[in-house]
């Protein structure tokens, strides 16, 4: 369940508590094991100046602040987001851990540079890539040279810039070539892999997955 933050903040604290109780009851069917202290702590999430924060309650109830929204949900303990795939050639690759699929198609370059139809699609210079490509989730410390930049930038900072919710960051499959990030789906391609007028072969990449219904880059 998702609630807009600003209208909540405009309410009197007693009404804020009532809204949170109602949201939890609607989600779980009751307020069992939810104390007054829990609700007060949840109010702290609303007023926390950090753009993202969360509170874990009993019965796997999770209250999250994600920028301008408050989300009340049950934590899914079955989600597995750690994976590594080696891609030897273009094709279609299922990433079952994140309910996603990566499509890679090699194309002949044309005079007109290709444009991605969405942030979840990218065109890279195929001759600058080295197989096998590695597909894995984000890990703290990951850096890349984003398109248009000369220096490296933390992927975490790119996620912050694009307001990617914390719990979705490990569900975006990073594409590596010889240990260097070539593409972060939904965010940016690597500067060293961009298509130029000298490109003769293009690799088209497209990612589809559950995350597309939960997050769209601005």
Secondary structure, DSSP 8 states (H G I E B T S, - for coil): -EEEHHHHHTS-HHHHHHHHHHHHHHHHSS-TT--HHHHHHHHHHHH-SSSEEEEE-GGGEEEEEETTEEEEEE--TT-----EEEE-SSEEEEEGGGTEEEEEEEEE--SS----SSTTEEEEEGGG--SSEEEE---TT-EE-BTT-SS-EEHHHHHHHTT--GGGGGGS-EEEETTEEEEETTTEEBGGG---TT--EEEEEEEEEGGGGT----
